[in-house]
Amino acid sequence: MLAKKTSKNQLTLPKEIVKAFPDVEYFEINIQDGKILLTPVKITPASTLQQVKDKIEKLGLTEKDIDDAIKWARREEP
């Protein structure tokens, strides 16, 4: 299958591809081994955010724990 990039840097997915993912509205885009990789993404409703907050509270995590985890995740590797 072939897709053409437009002057606005947009791609149209071929019908055969779209049919394989009928309920997908969003895709995560990555480059892997010089290829564009599209992965279907399901958007999580806001109610799930409350479930996450409840789990954080149940685990006894503090705001400082979360801040430390974010700093750790954003650190630059040597």
PyMOL Python script that loads the backbone (N, CA, C, O; Angstrom):
from pymol import cmd

cmd.read_pdbstr("""\
ATOM      1  N   MET A   1       0.836  -1.180   0.000  1.00  0.00           N
ATOM      2  CA  MET A   1       0.000   0.000   0.000  1.00  0.00           C
ATOM      3  C   MET A   1       0.879   1.242   0.000  1.00  0.00           C
ATOM      4  O   MET A   1       2.014   1.230   0.478  1.00  0.00           O
ATOM      5  N   LEU A   2       0.337   2.280  -0.533  1.00  0.00           N
ATOM      6  CA  LEU A   2       1.096   3.503  -0.677  1.00  0.00           C
ATOM      7  C   LEU A   2       0.314   4.663  -0.069  1.00  0.00           C
ATOM      8  O   LEU A   2      -0.900   4.759  -0.251  1.00  0.00           O
ATOM      9  N   ALA A   3       1.002   5.540   0.648  1.00  0.00           N
ATOM     10  CA  ALA A   3       0.398   6.754   1.198  1.00  0.00           C
ATOM     11  C   ALA A   3       1.299   7.918   0.815  1.00  0.00           C
ATOM     12  O   ALA A   3       2.524   7.811   0.857  1.00  0.00           O
ATOM     13  N   LYS A   4       0.680   9.027   0.442  1.00  0.00           N
ATOM     14  CA  LYS A   4       1.448  10.195   0.020  1.00  0.00           C
ATOM     15  C   LYS A   4       1.370  11.274   1.091  1.00  0.00           C
ATOM     16  O   LYS A   4       0.303  11.552   1.638  1.00  0.00           O
ATOM     17  N   LYS A   5       2.528  11.880   1.381  1.00  0.00           N
ATOM     18  CA  LYS A   5       2.581  12.997   2.326  1.00  0.00           C
ATOM     19  C   LYS A   5       2.149  14.257   1.576  1.00  0.00           C
ATOM     20  O   LYS A   5       2.642  14.536   0.483  1.00  0.00           O
ATOM     21  N   THR A   6       1.226  15.014   2.170  1.00  0.00           N
ATOM     22  CA  THR A   6       0.739  16.231   1.532  1.00  0.00           C
ATOM     23  C   THR A   6       1.673  17.398   1.834  1.00  0.00           C
ATOM     24  O   THR A   6       2.623  17.263   2.606  1.00  0.00           O
ATOM     25  N   SER A   7       1.394  18.538   1.222  1.00  0.00           N
ATOM     26  CA  SER A   7       2.205  19.735   1.457  1.00  0.00           C
ATOM     27  C   SER A   7       2.090  20.217   2.908  1.00  0.00           C
ATOM     28  O   SER A   7       2.926  20.987   3.380  1.00  0.00           O
ATOM     29  N   LYS A   8       1.048  19.759   3.608  1.00  0.00           N
ATOM     30  CA  LYS A   8       0.868  20.111   5.026  1.00  0.00           C
ATOM     31  C   LYS A   8       1.368  18.994   5.942  1.00  0.00           C
ATOM     32  O   LYS A   8       1.005  18.935   7.117  1.00  0.00           O
ATOM     33  N   ASN A   9       2.209  18.106   5.391  1.00  0.00           N
ATOM     34  CA  ASN A   9       2.798  16.995   6.151  1.00  0.00           C
ATOM     35  C   ASN A   9       1.753  16.058   6.745  1.00  0.00           C
ATOM     36  O   ASN A   9       1.931  15.566   7.859  1.00  0.00           O
ATOM     37  N   GLN A  10       0.693  15.809   6.036  1.00  0.00           N
ATOM     38  CA  GLN A  10      -0.341  14.890   6.500  1.00  0.00           C
ATOM     39  C   GLN A  10      -0.340  13.633   5.641  1.00  0.00           C
ATOM     40  O   GLN A  10       0.003  13.667   4.460  1.00  0.00           O
ATOM     41  N   LEU A  11      -0.733  12.521   6.264  1.00  0.00           N
ATOM     42  CA  LEU A  11      -0.872  11.253   5.555  1.00  0.00           C
ATOM     43  C   LEU A  11      -2.311  10.781   5.693  1.00  0.00           C
ATOM     44  O   LEU A  11      -2.937  10.962   6.738  1.00  0.00           O
ATOM     45  N   THR A  12      -2.824  10.181   4.641  1.00  0.00           N
ATOM     46  CA  THR A  12      -4.130   9.547   4.703  1.00  0.00           C
ATOM     47  C   THR A  12      -3.900   8.047   4.747  1.00  0.00           C
ATOM     48  O   THR A  12      -3.210   7.489   3.894  1.00  0.00           O
ATOM     49  N   LEU A  13      -4.482   7.399   5.747  1.00  0.00           N
ATOM     50  CA  LEU A  13      -4.319   5.953   5.855  1.00  0.00           C
ATOM     51  C   LEU A  13      -5.200   5.254   4.823  1.00  0.00           C
ATOM     52  O   LEU A  13      -6.355   5.640   4.644  1.00  0.00           O
ATOM     53  N   PRO A  14      -4.682   4.240   4.144  1.00  0.00           N
ATOM     54  CA  PRO A  14      -5.490   3.495   3.169  1.00  0.00           C
ATOM     55  C   PRO A  14      -6.692   2.833   3.843  1.00  0.00           C
ATOM     56  O   PRO A  14      -6.636   2.475   5.019  1.00  0.00           O
ATOM     57  N   LYS A  15      -7.778   2.676   3.086  1.00  0.00           N
ATOM     58  CA  LYS A  15      -9.021   2.094   3.616  1.00  0.00           C
ATOM     59  C   LYS A  15      -8.792   0.739   4.280  1.00  0.00           C
ATOM     60  O   LYS A  15      -9.381   0.440   5.319  1.00  0.00           O
ATOM     61  N   GLU A  16      -7.933  -0.074   3.672  1.00  0.00           N
ATOM     62  CA  GLU A  16      -7.699  -1.420   4.215  1.00  0.00           C
ATOM     63  C   GLU A  16      -7.119  -1.350   5.630  1.00  0.00           C
ATOM     64  O   GLU A  16      -7.440  -2.177   6.483  1.00  0.00           O
ATOM     65  N   ILE A  17      -6.274  -0.370   5.864  1.00  0.00           N
ATOM     66  CA  ILE A  17      -5.673  -0.201   7.192  1.00  0.00           C
ATOM     67  C   ILE A  17      -6.723   0.295   8.175  1.00  0.00           C
ATOM     68  O   ILE A  17      -6.831  -0.222   9.287  1.00  0.00           O
ATOM     69  N   VAL A  18      -7.492   1.290   7.771  1.00  0.00           N
ATOM     70  CA  VAL A  18      -8.521   1.866   8.638  1.00  0.00           C
ATOM     71  C   VAL A  18      -9.562   0.818   9.023  1.00  0.00           C
ATOM     72  O   VAL A  18     -10.033   0.791  10.160  1.00  0.00           O
ATOM     73  N   LYS A  19      -9.914  -0.038   8.076  1.00  0.00           N
ATOM     74  CA  LYS A  19     -10.902  -1.090   8.354  1.00  0.00           C
ATOM     75  C   LYS A  19     -10.419  -2.048   9.439  1.00  0.00           C
ATOM     76  O   LYS A  19     -11.226  -2.605  10.184  1.00  0.00           O
ATOM     77  N   ALA A  20      -9.109  -2.240   9.526  1.00  0.00           N
ATOM     78  CA  ALA A  20      -8.545  -3.153  10.527  1.00  0.00           C
ATOM     79  C   ALA A  20      -8.624  -2.575  11.941  1.00  0.00           C
ATOM     80  O   ALA A  20      -8.473  -3.306  12.920  1.00  0.00           O
ATOM     81  N   PHE A  21      -8.863  -1.254  12.050  1.00  0.00           N
ATOM     82  CA  PHE A  21      -8.933  -0.584  13.349  1.00  0.00           C
ATOM     83  C   PHE A  21     -10.195   0.283  13.405  1.00  0.00           C
ATOM     84  O   PHE A  21     -10.091   1.508  13.474  1.00  0.00           O
ATOM     85  N   PRO A  22     -11.371  -0.323  13.376  1.00  0.00           N
ATOM     86  CA  PRO A  22     -12.613   0.440  13.237  1.00  0.00           C
ATOM     87  C   PRO A  22     -12.916   1.402  14.390  1.00  0.00           C
ATOM     88  O   PRO A  22     -13.539   2.441  14.170  1.00  0.00           O
ATOM     89  N   ASP A  23     -12.500   1.084  15.584  1.00  0.00           N
ATOM     90  CA  ASP A  23     -12.838   1.926  16.744  1.00  0.00           C
ATOM     91  C   ASP A  23     -11.680   2.800  17.206  1.00  0.00           C
ATOM     92  O   ASP A  23     -11.762   3.412  18.271  1.00  0.00           O
ATOM     93  N   VAL A  24     -10.611   2.871  16.434  1.00  0.00           N
ATOM     94  CA  VAL A  24      -9.427   3.627  16.836  1.00  0.00           C
ATOM     95  C   VAL A  24      -9.470   5.024  16.233  1.00  0.00           C
ATOM     96  O   VAL A  24      -9.658   5.197  15.029  1.00  0.00           O
ATOM     97  N   GLU A  25      -9.290   6.018  17.104  1.00  0.00           N
ATOM     98  CA  GLU A  25      -9.278   7.405  16.664  1.00  0.00           C
ATOM     99  C   GLU A  25      -7.879   8.009  16.747  1.00  0.00           C
ATOM    100  O   GLU A  25      -7.550   8.924  15.992  1.00  0.00           O
ATOM    101  N   TYR A  26      -7.052   7.497  17.668  1.00  0.00           N
ATOM    102  CA  TYR A  26      -5.707   8.029  17.886  1.00  0.00           C
ATOM    103  C   TYR A  26      -4.655   6.941  17.746  1.00  0.00           C
ATOM    104  O   TYR A  26      -4.896   5.776  18.063  1.00  0.00           O
ATOM    105  N   PHE A  27      -3.477   7.344  17.262  1.00  0.00           N
ATOM    106  CA  PHE A  27      -2.342   6.438  17.139  1.00  0.00           C
ATOM    107  C   PHE A  27      -1.123   7.088  17.763  1.00  0.00           C
ATOM    108  O   PHE A  27      -0.899   8.287  17.592  1.00  0.00           O
ATOM    109  N   GLU A  28      -0.338   6.310  18.482  1.00  0.00           N
ATOM    110  CA  GLU A  28       0.978   6.730  18.968  1.00  0.00           C
ATOM    111  C   GLU A  28       1.930   6.527  17.798  1.00  0.00           C
ATOM    112  O   GLU A  28       1.882   5.494  17.131  1.00  0.00           O
ATOM    113  N   ILE A  29       2.796   7.507  17.542  1.00  0.00           N
ATOM    114  CA  ILE A  29       3.702   7.430  16.407  1.00  0.00           C
ATOM    115  C   ILE A  29       5.141   7.382  16.905  1.00  0.00           C
ATOM    116  O   ILE A  29       5.556   8.218  17.708  1.00  0.00           O
ATOM    117  N   ASN A  30       5.898   6.404  16.426  1.00  0.00           N
ATOM    118  CA  ASN A  30       7.299   6.257  16.788  1.00  0.00           C
ATOM    119  C   ASN A  30       8.114   5.907  15.552  1.00  0.00           C
ATOM    120  O   ASN A  30       7.571   5.486  14.530  1.00  0.00           O
ATOM    121  N   ILE A  31       9.409   6.087  15.659  1.00  0.00           N
ATOM    122  CA  ILE A  31      10.325   5.646  14.621  1.00  0.00           C
ATOM    123  C   ILE A  31      11.081   4.453  15.177  1.00  0.00           C
ATOM    124  O   ILE A  31      11.653   4.521  16.265  1.00  0.00           O
ATOM    125  N   GLN A  32      11.082   3.362  14.429  1.00  0.00           N
ATOM    126  CA  GLN A  32      11.772   2.143  14.875  1.00  0.00           C
ATOM    127  C   GLN A  32      12.521   1.548  13.680  1.00  0.00           C
ATOM    128  O   GLN A  32      11.916   1.177  12.674  1.00  0.00           O
ATOM    129  N   ASP A  33      13.810   1.467  13.803  1.00  0.00           N
ATOM    130  CA  ASP A  33      14.655   0.919  12.737  1.00  0.00           C
ATOM    131  C   ASP A  33      14.416   1.627  11.408  1.00  0.00           C
ATOM    132  O   ASP A  33      14.363   0.987  10.358  1.00  0.00           O
ATOM    133  N   GLY A  34      14.271   2.964  11.458  1.00  0.00           N
ATOM    134  CA  GLY A  34      14.084   3.746  10.248  1.00  0.00           C
ATOM    135  C   GLY A  34      12.698   3.649   9.637  1.00  0.00           C
ATOM    136  O   GLY A  34      12.485   4.063   8.498  1.00  0.00           O
ATOM    137  N   LYS A  35      11.744   3.096  10.403  1.00  0.00           N
ATOM    138  CA  LYS A  35      10.365   2.959   9.917  1.00  0.00           C
ATOM    139  C   LYS A  35       9.418   3.704  10.845  1.00  0.00           C
ATOM    140  O   LYS A  35       9.685   3.854  12.038  1.00  0.00           O
ATOM    141  N   ILE A  36       8.307   4.169  10.281  1.00  0.00           N
ATOM    142  CA  ILE A  36       7.277   4.822  11.081  1.00  0.00           C
ATOM    143  C   ILE A  36       6.373   3.728  11.643  1.00  0.00           C
ATOM    144  O   ILE A  36       5.864   2.892  10.895  1.00  0.00           O
ATOM    145  N   LEU A  37       6.176   3.736  12.954  1.00  0.00           N
ATOM    146  CA  LEU A  37       5.369   2.726  13.618  1.00  0.00           C
ATOM    147  C   LEU A  37       4.149   3.405  14.224  1.00  0.00           C
ATOM    148  O   LEU A  37       4.285   4.301  15.057  1.00  0.00           O
ATOM    149  N   LEU A  38       2.959   2.984  13.809  1.00  0.00           N
ATOM    150  CA  LEU A  38       1.710   3.510  14.361  1.00  0.00           C
ATOM    151  C   LEU A  38       1.122   2.464  15.303  1.00  0.00           C
ATOM    152  O   LEU A  38       0.934   1.310  14.916  1.00  0.00           O
ATOM    153  N   THR A  39       0.835   2.864  16.530  1.00  0.00           N
ATOM    154  CA  THR A  39       0.253   1.954  17.505  1.00  0.00           C
ATOM    155  C   THR A  39      -1.089   2.522  17.955  1.00  0.00           C
ATOM    156  O   THR A  39      -1.145   3.667  18.404  1.00  0.00           O
ATOM    157  N   PRO A  40      -2.169   1.751  17.848  1.00  0.00           N
ATOM    158  CA  PRO A  40      -3.475   2.247  18.277  1.00  0.00           C
ATOM    159  C   PRO A  40      -3.459   2.609  19.758  1.00  0.00           C
ATOM    160  O   PRO A  40      -2.873   1.903  20.578  1.00  0.00           O
ATOM    161  N   VAL A  41      -4.118   3.729  20.087  1.00  0.00           N
ATOM    162  CA  VAL A  41      -4.181   4.199  21.469  1.00  0.00           C
ATOM    163  C   VAL A  41      -5.642   4.377  21.858  1.00  0.00           C
ATOM    164  O   VAL A  41      -6.440   4.937  21.106  1.00  0.00           O
ATOM    165  N   LYS A  42      -5.969   3.893  23.037  1.00  0.00           N
ATOM    166  CA  LYS A  42      -7.309   4.079  23.571  1.00  0.00           C
ATOM    167  C   LYS A  42      -7.239   5.187  24.609  1.00  0.00           C
ATOM    168  O   LYS A  42      -6.485   5.081  25.576  1.00  0.00           O
ATOM    169  N   ILE A  43      -8.009   6.239  24.422  1.00  0.00           N
ATOM    170  CA  ILE A  43      -8.020   7.354  25.351  1.00  0.00           C
ATOM    171  C   ILE A  43      -8.771   6.938  26.615  1.00  0.00           C
ATOM    172  O   ILE A  43      -9.872   6.392  26.549  1.00  0.00           O
ATOM    173  N   THR A  44      -8.157   7.207  27.760  1.00  0.00           N
ATOM    174  CA  THR A  44      -8.723   6.816  29.041  1.00  0.00           C
ATOM    175  C   THR A  44      -9.655   7.906  29.569  1.00  0.00           C
ATOM    176  O   THR A  44      -9.275   9.076  29.603  1.00  0.00           O
ATOM    177  N   PRO A  45     -10.852   7.542  29.977  1.00  0.00           N
ATOM    178  CA  PRO A  45     -11.775   8.545  30.514  1.00  0.00           C
ATOM    179  C   PRO A  45     -11.271   9.147  31.824  1.00  0.00           C
ATOM    180  O   PRO A  45     -10.462   8.543  32.529  1.00  0.00           O
ATOM    181  N   ALA A  46     -11.756  10.334  32.135  1.00  0.00           N
ATOM    182  CA  ALA A  46     -11.329  11.050  33.338  1.00  0.00           C
ATOM    183  C   ALA A  46     -11.608  10.255  34.612  1.00  0.00           C
ATOM    184  O   ALA A  46     -10.898  10.422  35.603  1.00  0.00           O
ATOM    185  N   SER A  47     -12.617   9.402  34.607  1.00  0.00           N
ATOM    186  CA  SER A  47     -12.937   8.617  35.800  1.00  0.00           C
ATOM    187  C   SER A  47     -11.767   7.714  36.194  1.00  0.00           C
ATOM    188  O   SER A  47     -11.608   7.383  37.369  1.00  0.00           O
ATOM    189  N   THR A  48     -10.961   7.321  35.231  1.00  0.00           N
ATOM    190  CA  THR A  48      -9.800   6.485  35.519  1.00  0.00           C
ATOM    191  C   THR A  48      -8.764   7.256  36.316  1.00  0.00           C
ATOM    192  O   THR A  48      -8.024   6.670  37.107  1.00  0.00           O
ATOM    193  N   LEU A  49      -8.704   8.566  36.116  1.00  0.00           N
ATOM    194  CA  LEU A  49      -7.782   9.401  36.874  1.00  0.00           C
ATOM    195  C   LEU A  49      -8.066   9.276  38.373  1.00  0.00           C
ATOM    196  O   LEU A  49      -7.139   9.235  39.182  1.00  0.00           O
ATOM    197  N   GLN A  50      -9.322   9.216  38.732  1.00  0.00           N
ATOM    198  CA  GLN A  50      -9.673   9.062  40.143  1.00  0.00           C
ATOM    199  C   GLN A  50      -9.199   7.711  40.672  1.00  0.00           C
ATOM    200  O   GLN A  50      -8.774   7.606  41.823  1.00  0.00           O
ATOM    201  N   GLN A  51      -9.270   6.685  39.840  1.00  0.00           N
ATOM    202  CA  GLN A  51      -8.785   5.361  40.250  1.00  0.00           C
ATOM    203  C   GLN A  51      -7.285   5.411  40.522  1.00  0.00           C
ATOM    204  O   GLN A  51      -6.804   4.785  41.466  1.00  0.00           O
ATOM    205  N   VAL A  52      -6.549   6.148  39.704  1.00  0.00           N
ATOM    206  CA  VAL A  52      -5.109   6.295  39.903  1.00  0.00           C
ATOM    207  C   VAL A  52      -4.843   7.030  41.214  1.00  0.00           C
ATOM    208  O   VAL A  52      -3.990   6.621  42.002  1.00  0.00           O
ATOM    209  N   LYS A  53      -5.582   8.121  41.442  1.00  0.00           N
ATOM    210  CA  LYS A  53      -5.415   8.878  42.690  1.00  0.00           C
ATOM    211  C   LYS A  53      -5.716   8.004  43.906  1.00  0.00           C
ATOM    212  O   LYS A  53      -5.012   8.069  44.913  1.00  0.00           O
ATOM    213  N   ASP A  54      -6.758   7.191  43.806  1.00  0.00           N
ATOM    214  CA  ASP A  54      -7.106   6.288  44.905  1.00  0.00           C
ATOM    215  C   ASP A  54      -5.993   5.278  45.168  1.00  0.00           C
ATOM    216  O   ASP A  54      -5.681   4.977  46.320  1.00  0.00           O
ATOM    217  N   LYS A  55      -5.396   4.757  44.097  1.00  0.00           N
ATOM    218  CA  LYS A  55      -4.317   3.773  44.256  1.00  0.00           C
ATOM    219  C   LYS A  55      -3.086   4.425  44.889  1.00  0.00           C
ATOM    220  O   LYS A  55      -2.434   3.823  45.742  1.00  0.00           O
ATOM    221  N   ILE A  56      -2.768   5.658  44.472  1.00  0.00           N
ATOM    222  CA  ILE A  56      -1.643   6.390  45.052  1.00  0.00           C
ATOM    223  C   ILE A  56      -1.856   6.567  46.553  1.00  0.00           C
ATOM    224  O   ILE A  56      -0.941   6.379  47.354  1.00  0.00           O
ATOM    225  N   GLU A  57      -3.072   6.928  46.908  1.00  0.00           N
ATOM    226  CA  GLU A  57      -3.383   7.120  48.333  1.00  0.00           C
ATOM    227  C   GLU A  57      -3.280   5.797  49.094  1.00  0.00           C
ATOM    228  O   GLU A  57      -2.740   5.754  50.199  1.00  0.00           O
ATOM    229  N   LYS A  58      -3.799   4.720  48.499  1.00  0.00           N
ATOM    230  CA  LYS A  58      -3.753   3.397  49.126  1.00  0.00           C
ATOM    231  C   LYS A  58      -2.313   2.936  49.335  1.00  0.00           C
ATOM    232  O   LYS A  58      -2.004   2.289  50.336  1.00  0.00           O
ATOM    233  N   LEU A  59      -1.428   3.272  48.384  1.00  0.00           N
ATOM    234  CA  LEU A  59      -0.024   2.891  48.506  1.00  0.00           C
ATOM    235  C   LEU A  59       0.744   3.774  49.487  1.00  0.00           C
ATOM    236  O   LEU A  59       1.882   3.473  49.847  1.00  0.00           O
ATOM    237  N   GLY A  60       0.115   4.859  49.913  1.00  0.00           N
ATOM    238  CA  GLY A  60       0.765   5.745  50.873  1.00  0.00           C
ATOM    239  C   GLY A  60       1.822   6.645  50.251  1.00  0.00           C
ATOM    240  O   GLY A  60       2.708   7.138  50.950  1.00  0.00           O
ATOM    241  N   LEU A  61       1.735   6.864  48.944  1.00  0.00           N
ATOM    242  CA  LEU A  61       2.704   7.726  48.273  1.00  0.00           C
ATOM    243  C   LEU A  61       2.392   9.192  48.567  1.00  0.00           C
ATOM    244  O   LEU A  61       1.232   9.603  48.614  1.00  0.00           O
ATOM    245  N   THR A  62       3.450   9.962  48.761  1.00  0.00           N
ATOM    246  CA  THR A  62       3.273  11.391  49.012  1.00  0.00           C
ATOM    247  C   THR A  62       3.570  12.174  47.746  1.00  0.00           C
ATOM    248  O   THR A  62       4.066  11.625  46.763  1.00  0.00           O
ATOM    249  N   GLU A  63       3.260  13.466  47.782  1.00  0.00           N
ATOM    250  CA  GLU A  63       3.559  14.338  46.656  1.00  0.00           C
ATOM    251  C   GLU A  63       5.065  14.379  46.398  1.00  0.00           C
ATOM    252  O   GLU A  63       5.508  14.463  45.252  1.00  0.00           O
ATOM    253  N   LYS A  64       5.848  14.318  47.484  1.00  0.00           N
ATOM    254  CA  LYS A  64       7.312  14.306  47.344  1.00  0.00           C
ATOM    255  C   LYS A  64       7.771  13.035  46.641  1.00  0.00           C
ATOM    256  O   LYS A  64       8.677  13.087  45.809  1.00  0.00           O
ATOM    257  N   ASP A  65       7.165  11.896  46.960  1.00  0.00           N
ATOM    258  CA  ASP A  65       7.503  10.639  46.281  1.00  0.00           C
ATOM    259  C   ASP A  65       7.277  10.769  44.771  1.00  0.00           C
ATOM    260  O   ASP A  65       8.096  10.332  43.963  1.00  0.00           O
ATOM    261  N   ILE A  66       6.164  11.368  44.423  1.00  0.00           N
ATOM    262  CA  ILE A  66       5.826  11.527  43.004  1.00  0.00           C
ATOM    263  C   ILE A  66       6.788  12.498  42.335  1.00  0.00           C
ATOM    264  O   ILE A  66       7.258  12.238  41.227  1.00  0.00           O
ATOM    265  N   ASP A  67       7.086  13.615  42.996  1.00  0.00           N
ATOM    266  CA  ASP A  67       8.052  14.582  42.460  1.00  0.00           C
ATOM    267  C   ASP A  67       9.418  13.920  42.252  1.00  0.00           C
ATOM    268  O   ASP A  67      10.067  14.125  41.226  1.00  0.00           O
ATOM    269  N   ASP A  68       9.844  13.123  43.239  1.00  0.00           N
ATOM    270  CA  ASP A  68      11.131  12.423  43.117  1.00  0.00           C
ATOM    271  C   ASP A  68      11.115  11.446  41.939  1.00  0.00           C
ATOM    272  O   ASP A  68      12.103  11.323  41.215  1.00  0.00           O
ATOM    273  N   ALA A  69       9.993  10.756  41.754  1.00  0.00           N
ATOM    274  CA  ALA A  69       9.882   9.797  40.655  1.00  0.00           C
ATOM    275  C   ALA A  69       9.945  10.514  39.303  1.00  0.00           C
ATOM    276  O   ALA A  69      10.564  10.015  38.363  1.00  0.00           O
ATOM    277  N   ILE A  70       9.311  11.672  39.209  1.00  0.00           N
ATOM    278  CA  ILE A  70       9.345  12.449  37.967  1.00  0.00           C
ATOM    279  C   ILE A  70      10.757  12.932  37.685  1.00  0.00           C
ATOM    280  O   ILE A  70      11.225  12.854  36.549  1.00  0.00           O
ATOM    281  N   LYS A  71      11.441  13.432  38.711  1.00  0.00           N
ATOM    282  CA  LYS A  71      12.829  13.875  38.531  1.00  0.00           C
ATOM    283  C   LYS A  71      13.714  12.712  38.086  1.00  0.00           C
ATOM    284  O   LYS A  71      14.566  12.872  37.213  1.00  0.00           O
ATOM    285  N   TRP A  72      13.507  11.545  38.690  1.00  0.00           N
ATOM    286  CA  TRP A  72      14.281  10.367  38.322  1.00  0.00           C
ATOM    287  C   TRP A  72      14.024   9.996  36.858  1.00  0.00           C
ATOM    288  O   TRP A  72      14.965   9.695  36.124  1.00  0.00           O
ATOM    289  N   ALA A  73      12.761  10.016  36.431  1.00  0.00           N
ATOM    290  CA  ALA A  73      12.412   9.631  35.068  1.00  0.00           C
ATOM    291  C   ALA A  73      12.950  10.624  34.030  1.00  0.00           C
ATOM    292  O   ALA A  73      13.251  10.242  32.899  1.00  0.00           O
ATOM    293  N   ARG A  74      13.068  11.878  34.414  1.00  0.00           N
ATOM    294  CA  ARG A  74      13.514  12.928  33.482  1.00  0.00           C
ATOM    295  C   ARG A  74      15.013  13.138  33.486  1.00  0.00           C
ATOM    296  O   ARG A  74      15.524  13.959  32.724  1.00  0.00           O
ATOM    297  N   ARG A  75      15.721  12.417  34.322  1.00  0.00           N
ATOM    298  CA  ARG A  75      17.167  12.622  34.413  1.00  0.00           C
ATOM    299  C   ARG A  75      17.817  12.230  33.097  1.00  0.00           C
ATOM    300  O   ARG A  75      17.315  11.383  32.359  1.00  0.00           O
ATOM    301  N   GLU A  76      18.933  12.861  32.827  1.00  0.00           N
ATOM    302  CA  GLU A  76      19.682  12.537  31.620  1.00  0.00           C
ATOM    303  C   GLU A  76      20.676  11.452  31.935  1.00  0.00           C
ATOM    304  O   GLU A  76      21.376  11.500  32.946  1.00  0.00           O
ATOM    305  N   GLU A  77      20.730  10.478  31.063  1.00  0.00           N
ATOM    306  CA  GLU A  77      21.687   9.377  31.233  1.00  0.00           C
ATOM    307  C   GLU A  77      23.071   9.870  30.870  1.00  0.00           C
ATOM    308  O   GLU A  77      23.219  10.641  29.922  1.00  0.00           O
ATOM    309  N   PRO A  78      24.104   9.438  31.612  1.00  0.00           N
ATOM    310  CA  PRO A  78      25.484   9.857  31.295  1.00  0.00           C
ATOM    311  C   PRO A  78      25.964   9.245  29.989  1.00  0.00           C
ATOM    312  O   PRO A  78      27.096   9.489  29.571  1.00  0.00           O
TER     313      PRO A  78
END
""", "prot")
cmd.dss("prot")
cmd.show_as("cartoon", "prot")
cmd.util.cbc("prot")
cmd.orient("prot")
